[in-house]
Amino acid sequence: MNKKIFLCGFHQETASFNPNPSTIEDYTGYIYQATGEELIAVNRGKNTLLGGMIDVAEESGYTVCGSANMCAHSGGPVQHEVVDIYLKQVLSDLKAALPVDAVLVFLHGATQSDVSDDVCGDVLTAIREVVGEDTVVSAGCDLHANVTERMMRAADYITGYQTYPHLDMCNTGKRAAMLAIRKLQGKPTCMAWTTVPQTAPAHGYTTTAGGLKTLMEKGFAMVERGEIIDFSIYQVQPWLDSCVSGSAVVVAAETEEKAKAVAAEFAAEEFALREELQGPKLWTMAETVQAAVDNTVDKPVVLVDSADSPGAGSTGDSATVLEYLLPHRDTMRAAVAVSDTAAVEKAYALGVGGKADFMLGGALSPTLSSPVEVKDCVVKSLHDGKFMLEGPASRGAEADMGKAAVLQAGQLLILVCGNCNNCKDPQFYRSVGIEPTLCRLVSVKACTSFRAAYEPISALICNTITPGAAGVELKILPFTHIPAPFYPFQETSADQIGAPQILRK
Ligand SMILES: [Zn+2]
């Protein structure tokens, strides 16, 4: 019989405090491979998670087939109709493809809808119900996944990115496929899962430095030595207000005892890092602006407005930073971006050289930030918003900020556009003629991904307390669903780490 592996994907990272639901248009307008044929054609040979899955499946002699891959940008909870549309199609395609040896699923892992806190658990459970107990189900997720018991009961294996900023999507897909194929080959592969009741703001850590890097390197060395087969150490999406299970640790080894022992060891080390992961000093907006005023180095101060990072699920439409810059408008060259389509249209109507007062920002999520009035703005330039990323993760990829305009208010350069999704990349400003290195202050709506490009060209990077759905001070956000105790909301102790479990034999 022909050996066959089925692939599908559903991806969105939910920021619960973003009041705008993610709709079907957010999926069809971003990444939407409507059929299995399209999924395979688009991802085969590509540096994507599904590309890695296809690679390993085909190299191991399996034919691949599949169903839709739907991805939306990070944002508010997904409308449940979208999940319904997705499941209806995937389950029908899966039934038509049966029998299959394995199902490989690309998920974010931290997806909430307006009716479910655990959409990824729902998707995996629905797939399991169709294929029965004997087919292998393996998922590849983000490092920020909320890996729940429900997910672990439905899937044989769940792997997560081992890098942050995320660079190993393809490899994560390969690992998920490799584990599934090991099981199909009858090799012993036990997966243990546990969770640590803690979270940390995404700006607080990376895998390129500090304790999390050391912990990941320990895991890589154990895989290298053949002590374990695979491991994932998750940092649960911090702006997910759901019945989160915590930051999960998942370890695959040849024996249950080994998988459980290493999962317990990694979980204890993850627990010990809880304070460090909260990140460096936070600056107030006034302090960051003052640092730019006082800066004598010939490089800019970067104001990290991560609370309004679209990458973390916020709306990108906060203009609050401008309020703090306005007193310096005639003396300090600074670059700020705001997602505001009404302001773009007004700038287009005025034309280059036109002058007017603008109310900027606060339109997409008025509960998170208020509009800011900037008087006497001159329309400096108008743009179609298409540009190319310099990377490093997506070097050369095409990006689109929507129709855009640069407004000049004294020395302030204000980029108004359709979306700030790629504010992390210096080309976001450069493509519209704003050179970050010639500014005293550059505002960036991103958590961590901006560092690779910005660190070498800045005098100082200030993680700043700003308003937004991805607020950096987790303790002041209106969480209501997270179980207690959960760090940093409460103190926790080592005995609150769950005992590692093997949920599927
Ligand atoms: Zn992530």
Residues whose N, C-alpha, C, O or C-beta is under 5 A from the ligand:
A	BS01	ZN	D142 L143 H144
